Amino acid sequence: MQPLIEIQTIPIEIQMKVTNARLEYARGTANLEISRDKGGLQIRSQPIQVKIDTFEARNSIVPTTVRSIEQSAQSGRQAAYQATASISREGRMMMEATVDGQVIPNLARQAVLERPADLNLQFLPSVAPEISWNGGELNVQYEMDKLNFDWRMEQMQFTFVPGDIEFTMTQRPDVIIKYVGGPLYVPPSSDPNYEPVDVKA
């Protein structure tokens, strides 16, 4: 006799998803600012200074009124000294003269021949100009450009993400009971395939 009931069990089905722990970090950003300080070229030049003083040179040609008076006074004093000396010398010679002496001819000869001839020749100007100077100066100052670097860095940020275990039930447990036998007739004699049971045997 075949079994009339078929029992089928369906087990539970669970899906497990594991997420590992991890450490996340955000990279720090860096900002760079560059600025430039401009240099420059500075040149300072002072030319040579020449000073020419021609006062004395001009006075030797055309003296000023004051200088002309001084020169005339000096020439007068010198002429007076020379005349005094000449008269004194001639007077002494006259005092020592004898009757047959040649004092007067000698004096005349000295007055005419021995006196140097004054031709009034001279170089003009008789005094050279005074020349002086201050040396020139050249100062060159060069300064290169300067670059300034300003770094601004942010710190790195770390974040810890813990692990995770996730369970998902993809199939519920179940019991399936099937009746696999034929139909039941009441009374049993109504079954077309009914065969009476031999009770005596």
C-alpha positions in Angstrom: 0.0 0.0 0.0 1.4 3.4 -1.1 1.7 6.2 1.5 -1.1 8.6 1.4 0.7 11.7 2.8 4.0 13.2 1.5 5.6 15.7 3.9 8.3 18.1 2.5 10.3 20.4 4.8 11.9 23.6 3.4 14.8 24.8 5.5 15.4 28.5 6.4 17.9 30.3 4.1 19.9 33.2 5.6 22.3 35.4 3.6 25.0 37.0 5.7 26.8 40.2 4.4 30.0 41.2 6.3 31.4 44.7 5.9 35.0 45.0 7.2 36.0 47.9 9.5 38.0 50.6 7.7 39.9 53.8 8.4 39.1 56.7 6.2 41.2 59.8 5.9 40.7 63.0 4.1 43.7 64.5 2.5 44.8 67.9 3.7 44.7 70.6 1.1 47.5 73.1 0.7 47.2 76.6 -0.5 50.2 78.5 -1.8 50.3 82.2 -2.1 53.2 83.8 -3.9 53.9 87.5 -3.7 56.7 89.4 -5.2 58.5 92.4 -3.8 59.9 94.3 -6.7 63.5 95.4 -6.5 64.9 98.1 -8.6 67.9 99.8 -10.0 69.0 103.1 -8.6 71.8 105.1 -10.2 73.0 108.3 -8.5 75.5 110.3 -10.5 77.3 113.4 -9.4 79.4 114.9 -12.2 82.8 116.3 -11.6 82.9 120.0 -10.5 85.7 122.1 -11.9 86.3 125.5 -10.3 88.4 128.1 -12.2 89.3 131.2 -10.3 90.5 133.9 -12.8 90.4 136.8 -10.4 94.2 137.2 -10.1 94.7 136.6 -13.9 92.2 139.3 -14.7 93.8 141.6 -12.2 97.1 141.1 -13.9 95.6 142.5 -17.1 93.1 145.0 -16.0 93.5 145.5 -12.2 90.6 146.6 -10.1 90.6 150.1 -8.6 91.8 148.8 -5.2 94.5 146.7 -6.8 95.6 149.5 -9.1 96.0 151.9 -6.1 98.0 149.2 -4.2 100.2 148.6 -7.2 100.8 152.3 -7.8 101.6 152.8 -4.1 104.1 149.9 -4.2 105.6 151.2 -7.4 105.9 154.7 -5.9 107.7 153.3 -2.8 110.0 151.2 -4.9 110.8 154.2 -7.1 111.4 156.4 -4.0 113.8 153.7 -2.6 115.7 153.5 -5.8 115.9 157.3 -6.2 117.1 157.6 -2.6 119.8 155.0 -3.2 120.8 156.5 -6.5 121.1 160.0 -5.1 123.0 158.8 -2.1 125.4 156.9 -4.3 125.9 159.9 -6.6 126.3 162.2 -3.7 129.0 160.0 -2.2 130.8 159.9 -5.5 130.6 163.7 -5.8 132.0 164.1 -2.3 134.9 161.9 -3.2 135.6 163.6 -6.5 139.0 165.0 -7.3 140.0 167.8 -9.6 141.1 165.6 -12.4 138.5 162.9 -11.7 135.9 161.6 -14.2 133.0 161.5 -11.8 130.5 163.4 -13.9 131.2 161.5 -17.1 131.0 158.2 -15.1 127.7 159.2 -13.7 126.4 160.2 -17.1 127.6 156.9 -18.5 125.9 154.9 -15.8 122.7 156.9 -16.3 122.6 156.1 -20.0 124.4 152.9 -20.6 124.2 150.8 -17.4 120.6 151.4 -16.7 118.6 148.5 -18.3 116.2 149.5 -21.0 112.6 149.1 -20.0 110.6 148.1 -23.1 107.4 147.4 -21.1 107.3 143.8 -22.5 105.6 141.2 -20.3 103.4 138.2 -20.7 99.8 138.7 -20.1 98.2 137.5 -17.9 101.2 137.2 -15.6 99.2 135.0 -13.1 97.7 131.7 -14.2 94.1 131.0 -13.1 93.6 128.8 -10.1 91.9 125.5 -11.1 90.4 123.1 -8.5 87.9 120.3 -8.8 85.7 118.0 -6.8 85.8 114.4 -8.1 82.6 112.9 -9.6 80.7 110.1 -8.0 78.7 107.3 -9.5 76.7 105.1 -7.2 74.8 102.1 -8.6 72.5 100.1 -6.3 70.7 97.1 -7.7 68.2 95.0 -5.7 66.8 91.8 -7.1 63.1 90.9 -6.8 62.0 88.9 -3.8 59.5 86.0 -3.9 57.5 85.3 -0.8 55.9 81.9 -0.4 53.1 81.5 2.1 52.0 77.9 2.6 48.7 77.2 4.3 48.1 73.5 4.9 45.1 71.9 6.5 45.5 68.8 8.8 44.5 65.4 7.6 41.2 64.1 9.1 40.9 60.4 10.0 37.5 58.7 10.3 37.0 55.2 11.7 34.1 53.2 10.2 33.3 50.1 12.3 32.6 46.8 10.7 29.0 45.6 10.1 27.4 42.2 9.8 24.0 42.1 8.0 21.7 39.0 8.0 19.0 38.7 5.4 16.5 35.8 5.4 15.9 34.9 1.8 13.8 31.8 2.5 11.5 31.2 5.4 11.3 27.7 6.9 8.2 25.8 5.8 6.6 22.3 6.0 4.5 21.2 3.0 2.1 18.3 3.5 0.7 16.7 0.4 -2.0 14.1 0.2 -0.8 11.7 -2.5 -3.5 9.1 -2.1 -6.7 8.7 -4.2 -10.1 10.0 -3.3 -11.9 8.6 -0.3 -15.4 7.3 -0.9 -18.1 7.0 1.7 -19.2 4.3 1.9 -16.2 2.6 0.4 -18.4 0.5 -1.8 -19.1 3.5 -3.9 -15.6 3.4 -5.2 -15.6 2.2 -8.9 -12.4 0.2 -8.1 -13.8 -1.2 -4.9 -12.9 -4.7 -4.1 -14.4 -6.3 -1.0 -12.0 -7.4 1.6 -12.0 -11.0 2.4 -12.4 -11.0 6.1 -12.5 -14.8 6.5 -9.2 -15.4 4.8 
